[in-house]
Amino acid sequence: MKFSVALLIVSLLMAGNASASNDRRACKEELRKLNDALSVNYTGQNHHGYRQAKASRDNLEYKKCANQARKARERVERDGDL
């Protein structure tokens, strides 16, 4: 019984690490995409979104980083179409 509880705890920890790794990758990818979009359409407002996403990454909030970078990139692309 103790072995199965220990195995459950270890498996949950490993699943959490895999999730965090995916969040880090998503953050990195979204920041790269945002940086590419900013090279085409740079404004102070767009740069502010980039800085917010990067600050979230520095605070190890990778899911928040990916969401902020995605939203900022979508804003840049939408404003560029106008």
PyMOL commands that set and color helices and strands:
alter all, ss='L'
color gray80, all
select helices_A, chain A and resi 2-40+44-58+62-81
alter helices_A, ss='H'
color red, helices_A
deselect
rebuild
show_as cartoon
